[in-house]
Each structure stands twice: as C-alpha cells, then as structure tokens.
Amino acid sequence: MKKSLGIHHITAIVGNPQENVDFYASVLGLRLVKKTINFDDPQTYHLYFGDDGANPGSILTFFPWPNAYNGKKGAGQVEVISFMVPKNSLTFWENRLHAYQIETHKEVRFDESYLTFSDPHGLKLEIVERESSQLNQWNFNGVAPEVAIIGFAGATLNSRRPERTGELLENTMGLEKIAENETHLRFKSTSEIGNTIEVLKKVAERGTMGSGTVHHIAFRAKDASDQLEWKQVLSEDGYQVTPVQDRNYFEAIYFREKGEILFEIATDTPGFAHDESIETMGESLMLPEWYEPQREQIQQVLPTFTVRETQPTIK
C-alpha cells in the first residue's frame, strides 16, 4: 500500500488581503513565502504563508476576496486547521493572542492541550505543542524560532460520510488509525509535520463556500512520478481525478472524496524558490510565464498591501 506523507498545503477563502497579511504574518509570525495570483482567476491574489524555507507541511494559502460573502461552515469542508509549536510555548501564544484581543479557548483532545481561536474572517484555528526535530527559523515581530509555528499539526475534517472518509485515509492513502473517541477519529501519516488528520464522527449540515472557509486540503507527493501513481491508485478505487495541473510551484491533481471534501495531491517539487531566491521569497508579485504579458493589467486590478509589524493593543 502507498502511504501518504501527510499535508502539503491547505487553501482557504478570506476577505481583505491586508487584514489577512496582518494576522498571519504579524500576529502569527508566519512568513509570506509567495505573492502570486489565482491561476484560475488572475484578478485575485493567491498568498502563501509558511516557515522560513516554505517547506511542504507548513504552507497555508489564501484566496483573499475583499468583497466576498461569508461562507457557512459545515459538512464537506475542513473544519479546523491545527498548527504545531515547540514544547513549552503554548503560554506564549495564549498571552500573545490575548494581547491582540483575540479570544481563545482551551480544550484537551487525545491527551493533547489545544488553544483554539479564529482568524479575522472566521477561519477556525488551533495550536498544539509537539516534539519536533526542526524549528521554524523565521523571526518576525516578536515571534522567535523557539516559539514559532513549525508547520501544521494537522486538520479536522467535517465529512458528509465520516466512515467513507476514514476508509479513504486508512485503506487508500495509508494513514494509520491511531485513536478514536466519542467525537473524533484520528489518523496519522509518517511525516513529522502535517501528519494528523481527524474526522468528526457527527454529520453536520452541508457547508457552503465563502470567506472564512477552507477551499481544499492538499496531500504530498514526492514528485511527478509519485503523483501519477497516486492518480492511478485513486482512479482504481473509483475516484474521479482531474488531469495534472501546473501550479508553477507544484503540480496538482484534485478529487472530491466520498464525504464531499475537495482533496488535492501536490508534488513537493519544484518548490517555491525556483522563480525567486529563498532570501527574497514573498517580496515581489510572481506570475507564471503564461500570465507575464498581462502583468501591467493584473497589477492595476489587485489591491495593494504590505507586510508590516502591527502592535498589540494590550501591553
């Protein structure tokens, strides 16, 4: 059986891009690693945040639509995005979020303590401490490597058919079912980050896409050859998989699993530094070569924003 390495990236829909950047770069301390456009809608940004090196398993991406209607959270979506931070740093994050007047709650799940909160556009997030051999070396606005978000801990899926989603994760994608309680099924991949997928057992009303909801979750393929193997495995299991699509920083295939959540398999290669250096990632608007002739028109339409250090309102 093939075994998925875990999460490559997660993509969500949000509102104003400056609000989006202020929260994820300035408050959460993530690095804006790529400023580009939605290849299917070039009048919309596609913003990528991650660790210092833009490694798979750390990448959270956004389509910011300033006038977007609010989505409805529910079945057929990723319910919660979970971040992993180093041991003994959860108190730092509780204090920091409080200083920015962000309401938080604590909960314990599978013997782990989670700090839960929402972003400015209603996206549900949580932070959990875990042991890791790596740190995020990005240091911005008071978030130093010893407390910085390392990458994803995982994600919680809100499925229309939880048992079918669980079967896909375990029997097709090769994740191990490691725990179950009254509300959640928990699966784990082999990677150090982005390795935990939980499925809600209770079926909710169907969600609708809009601001504050996740568009899709992407799982890792090592390269194009590995991705084609995944495409064959999924097709043989009866899933309708798209042709390979060039996303410039990775190649992608998509399918909607039986619980109606949009899944993607994305390649680790070529990565985010092939069109700008590791040192300058995220500083300039990067366009794929097929949109380069339209650069002037695209830049006239896109709203401006800056990566800046915002200050807490509570000292």
N, C-alpha and C positions, 0 to 999 in steps of 0.2 A: 504493500500500500504506500502511495505517496503521502508525505507528511508536510503540511503547510508550515512555513517558518513563523507565521503569525501576521500581524498587521503591518502593512506597508504605509498606508495613509488613511485618513478619514477626511471627507469633504462635507462641509455644511453651508447652509444659506444664512446670511446675516444681512444687516441693514447698512448704515452709513460706514464707509471704509475707514474714516478717521477714528470713529469710535471703536471699530474692530481692531485697528492697529494699536491704539492707546491701551486697550485692555490686554491683548495677547503679548505685545512687545514690552510695554512699560510696566503693567501690573504683574503679569505672569513671567516676564523676563525671557520669553522665547525670542529666538532670532527670526527676523523676516528674511528668509533664505531665497525667495524668488518673488519678483513682482512681474506678473505677466497677465495674459488675458484668458478669458474663457474661449477656447478654440472654437466652440460651437456658437458663441455669442460674443464677438470681439468688442462690443461696446461695454462689456462688463469685465472688471478685474478678475483675475484668479490669483489670490495671495496665498503663499505657502509659508508656514511657520514651522520651526523645528529646533534641533540642537545646533551646536556650533558647526558641525560638519554636514548638516542636512542628511542624516542617516535614516534609512528606512526604519520604521517603527517609532519615529519621532515626529513625523510630518502631519500637521493639521492644516488643511487648506480651506479656503473660503471663496464663495461667490458673494461679494457684497453688493446688494441691490439697495440703493438709498431709499427708494420708494416701495420696497417690497411689502406685500401683505404678510401678516403673521401666519405662520403655519400652525397646524394643530398636531400636537404630539399624540402618538398612538401606535397601534399595531402596523407593522410593515416598515418600521424605522429602527435606526439605532437610538436607543432611549437615553443612554448616558455615556459620555466619554471620560475615561479614567486616566489620570496622569500618575506617573511613578516619580517619587522623590526619594532622596537618600534617607537612611535611618536617622532618627533624631532631628528631623527638620519640619515635622508637621506643626509644631508650635509656632515656628517662624511663619508658616503660611497662614495659620489662623490669625496671628497678630497682624500680618501684612494685609490680608483681605479685610479685616476689621478696620484697619487704618484707612482703607479706601472706601469704607462704608458699604462693603459687600457682605450681605447676610450669609452666614454659614450654619451648617448643622453637622453633627457628628453621628455616625452610625457604625455599628460593628456587623460585618458580614464575613462568614467563613473565617472567623478569628482574626480578621484584619480590621483596623480602625480607619474609617474613611471620613474625610472632610468634604462635604457636599455644598455646592453653590451654583449659581447661574451666571452666565456672561450678560453683557448689557442688552442682548437681543433675545434672551431667554433660553439659550442653549444650556442643557444640563451637564454639569461637570463635577468631577470629584478628584481628590488627591489621596494617595495612599503611600505609605513608606514601604520600601522593599530593599533588600540587599542587592547590590549591583557591583560589578567589577569595573564599571565605567561611570564617569561623571560628565555632565554637560559643561564644557569649559567656557561657554558664553557667559559673559559678566556684564550685566546692563541694569542700570537704575536700581542698584542696591540688592540685586539677586546674584549672589556669588556662586561659584561652582559647588561648594559644599552643601548648598540648599536648593540649587536649581533643578527644575524639572528635567529629568533624564530622557524621558520619552513617554510613550503610552504604557500604562499598566495593562490596559485592555479596553473593552467596551461591553456594554449591556445591550442586548438585542430585544426588541419588543416585536415578537413574531405573531403572525396570524395563526400559525400552526407550530407551536413550540417543539412538539415531538419530531416533526419533519425537519425543522431547522437543526435540532440536536443530532438527528441521524446524518445529515449532511456534514456537520462539523466533525463528527466522530468517525463515520464509516467511509466517507469520501475524501475529506480533507485531512484526515489523520490526526486530529487533535485528540487528546486523551480526556475522557470524562473523569474528573478528579473529585467532584463533590456535588452534593445536592441538598437543598433544604426545602422549607415549605414554599418558598417563593422563587428560587433561582436554581438553574442548572449551571454548573461551572465546568468549562473545558480549558485545556492548556496545550499550547504548542511548545516547540523545542527552543524558541528564541529566548534571550534574556529580557528583552523589552517587547512590548506589544504582544504578549503571549497569552493573555487571559481573556476568554470570551465567555460571558454569562448570558443566559437566555431566561427571560421572565417566563414563569410557568402559567401565570394567569393571562388569558387572552383579553386584550383591551379593544375598545372601539378603534376602527381604522383611522390612522393619522392622515393628514393632508400636508403636502409640501408647501413650504414658505419660510419666511425669516424665523430663525430660532430652531430649525430642524436640520437633521443630518440628511444629506443627499445620498451618499453611499459610503460603504466601507470597503477598502481595498486590502487584499492579502498579497503576500510577497511571492514572487517567482524569482529565482536566481538570475535568469537571463531569458532570451527569446526561446531557446530550445526547451527549457523547463516550462515556460508558459504554454508552449504548444502541447506539451504532454498533459498539462492541466486541462487545456481545452478539449483534448481527446477524452480524458477521464470523465469530465463533466458531461460531455455530449453523450458518452456511452451510458451515463446514469440518467439520461433523459432531460438534461437541462438545455435550454436554447441559449447558446453562447454566441456573442457577436463576433464578427471578424476582428482581427487585431487592428487597433487604432494607435496611431503615432501621437503621443502626448509630449514629444520633444525630450522630456527628462526621463521617460519610461514608456514602454509600450503597454497597452491596456486591452483587456477583454472584459466583457460585462455579462452578467446573467442575473435574473431575478430568482432567488431561491423560493422554496415552497411556502415559506412564511411571508413572502412578498417583499422582502428586503432586497435592495439592489446591492449585489456583490460585484467586486472587481478583482481581477488578478493582474497585478502590476509588476513589471520587471524592476529589479534593483538597478539595472544598467539602462542608459549610460550615466544616470545620476544628474545632479544639479549644478555641477561645476564645469560642464563641457562647453558652455557658452559664456561664462564669466568665471573669474578665479574664486577660489574658496574665500579669499580675503575680502572680495568685493561683492559677494552674493547678496542680492536683495537691494542693491543701491540704485540700479537703473531698470527702466522698463524693458524687459526682454521679450522679443517677438520671434515666433518661428519664421523660418525663411519665407514661407508662403504668405505671411502677413506683412513682411517688411515693406513692400511697396505701398502699403496703406498706413504707414506709421504716422504721418502727419495728421490724417483724418482721425485715426484712433486716439491720438493724444489730445486732440481738440475736444473729444467727447468725454473722455474719462475724467472724473473729478480728481482734484489734487489732494494729497495727504502727505504727512511727514512722520517719520519715526522719531519720537521725541520722548523725553523723560517727564512724565507727569508726576505730580507730588501728592502724597496722601493728604486728605482733608483733616485727619485726626493725627496729631503729633504724639 
